[in-house]
Amino acid sequence: MFVKTILIKGAPITLAQLLKKIDIIASGGEAKAFLSQEKVLVNQQPENRRGRKLVDGDIIEIRGNQYRLVDE
């Protein structure tokens, strides 16, 4: 498994924004349904809140892929 780096600018982003950024969902409205059906881990803890704030250094695992957030 590899860890893909995702660059973010400044303020934290939400889990729904990350899902859109990595092209898993097309709109924020799809986030709730996606999170109710898929296992998502944030820093190795299960997460199903689309509004969860993600910050620099967080590791998110989705469908066996890991993403690490890095502030630009």
Secondary structure as UniProt FT lines:
FT   STRAND          3..8
FT   STRAND          13..14
FT   HELIX           15..21
FT   TURN            22..23
FT   HELIX           28..30
FT   HELIX           31..37
FT   STRAND          40..42
FT   TURN            43..44
FT   STRAND          45..46
FT   TURN            50..51
FT   STRAND          53..54
FT   TURN            56..57
FT   STRAND          59..62
FT   TURN            63..64
FT   STRAND          65..71
//
